[in-house]
């Protein structure tokens, strides 16, 4: 089997590449091979590469910048996935596509189920939801994997930002009224690999999940709790830090161009029921990434 993997220079694609390579032949498609800002070229590239499975973690993820660049956000997050889905549907090729907790409006305090109503608060979330809708309309075998708060010991993400700031500043002020499940790219890649490795009939298994499943670490935390765990973990591993205090603040105290959902919890029941998978707690996954940062 030939798996076309997009976004291989990103944190999720970078984690998926070696993980999926143990299952099949991975055709790594970076932007030079497949530029998702150019939807008109997608069909030609797919015709040439002829994959048996498409895994698409590539996305426009600059949440605040998307408010000023909606056109490019929709090209990458909606229009190109739509082209992929139409190509795949016409050939019976399964498509596994990544989406986000930002498709929800962040209300309430219970985990979001896959069949809950959506209502994105910003352009990024709306563009990802448009991609989900286009994939469903294409009618081919597909699985949309929604996840949340992805980070890794590489790339640009919350873990890297907090690690850098903790070495420079005596005090960190971090939002405490937004709650989700910090999910490492490595954890996400392993769960996806487990989904793909269980049997040969991907279309049937994707259909059993109704084409949509939530994948995140177990448990929950605020951004403040996540930041505190990062600082504590780095200090415990002997990393020299300047930070003395990590203070909780409200979202209103840290204004951003794009509104963020306050509740990003994702229910994982469908992941357990359909695929028999139960991800570890977010703190366990964080420990592995902190070991990498500390050079262990």
Rosetta blueprint (number, residue, H / E / L):
1 X L
2 X E
3 X E
4 X E
5 X E
6 X E
7 X L
8 X L
9 X L
10 X L
11 X H
12 X H
13 X H
14 X H
15 X H
16 X H
17 X H
18 X H
19 X H
20 X H
21 X L
22 X L
23 X L
24 X L
25 X E
26 X E
27 X E
28 X E
29 X E
30 X L
31 X L
32 X L
33 X L
34 X L
35 X L
36 X L
37 X L
38 X L
39 X H
40 X H
41 X H
42 X H
43 X H
44 X H
45 X H
46 X H
47 X H
48 X H
49 X H
50 X L
51 X L
52 X L
53 X E
54 X E
55 X E
56 X E
57 X L
58 X L
59 X L
60 X L
61 X L
62 X L
63 X H
64 X H
65 X H
66 X H
67 X L
68 X L
69 X L
70 X H
71 X H
72 X H
73 X H
74 X H
75 X H
76 X H
77 X H
78 X H
79 X H
80 X H
81 X H
82 X H
83 X H
84 X H
85 X H
86 X H
87 X H
88 X H
89 X H
90 X H
91 X H
92 X L
93 X L
94 X E
95 X E
96 X E
97 X E
98 X E
99 X E
100 X E
101 X H
102 X H
103 X H
104 X L
105 X L
106 X L
107 X L
108 X L
109 X L
110 X L
111 X L
112 X E
113 X L
114 X L
115 X L
116 X L
117 X L
118 X L
119 X L
120 X L
121 X L
122 X L
123 X H
124 X H
125 X H
126 X H
127 X H
128 X H
129 X H
130 X H
131 X H
132 X H
133 X H
134 X H
135 X H
136 X H
137 X H
138 X H
139 X L
140 X L
141 X L
142 X E
143 X E
144 X E
145 X E
146 X E
147 X E
148 X L
149 X L
150 X E
151 X E
152 X L
153 X L
154 X L
155 X L
156 X L
157 X L
158 X H
159 X H
160 X H
161 X H
162 X H
163 X H
164 X H
165 X H
166 X H
167 X H
168 X H
169 X L
170 X L
171 X E
172 X E
173 X E
174 X E
175 X E
176 X L
177 X L
178 X L
179 X E
180 X E
181 X L
182 X L
183 X E
184 X E
185 X H
186 X H
187 X H
188 X H
189 X H
190 X H
191 X H
192 X H
193 X H
194 X H
195 X H
196 X H
197 X H
198 X L
199 X L
200 X L
201 X L
202 X H
203 X H
204 X H
205 X H
206 X H
207 X H
208 X H
209 X L
210 X L
211 X L
212 X E
213 X E
214 X E
215 X L
216 X L
217 X L
218 X E
219 X L
220 X L
221 X E
222 X E
223 X H
224 X H
225 X H
226 X H
227 X H
228 X H
229 X H
230 X H
231 X H
232 X H
233 X H
234 X H
235 X H
236 X H
237 X L
238 X L
239 X L
240 X L
241 X L
242 X L
243 X L
244 X L
245 X E
246 X E
247 X E
248 X E
249 X E
250 X L
251 X H
252 X H
253 X H
254 X L
255 X L
256 X L
257 X L
258 X L
259 X L
260 X L
261 X L
262 X L
263 X E
264 X L
265 X L
266 X E
267 X L
268 X L
269 X H
270 X H
271 X H
272 X H
273 X H
274 X H
275 X H
276 X L
277 X L
278 X L
279 X L
280 X L
281 X E
282 X H
283 X H
284 X H
285 X H
286 X H
287 X H
288 X H
289 X H
290 X H
291 X H
292 X H
293 X H
294 X L
295 X L
296 X L
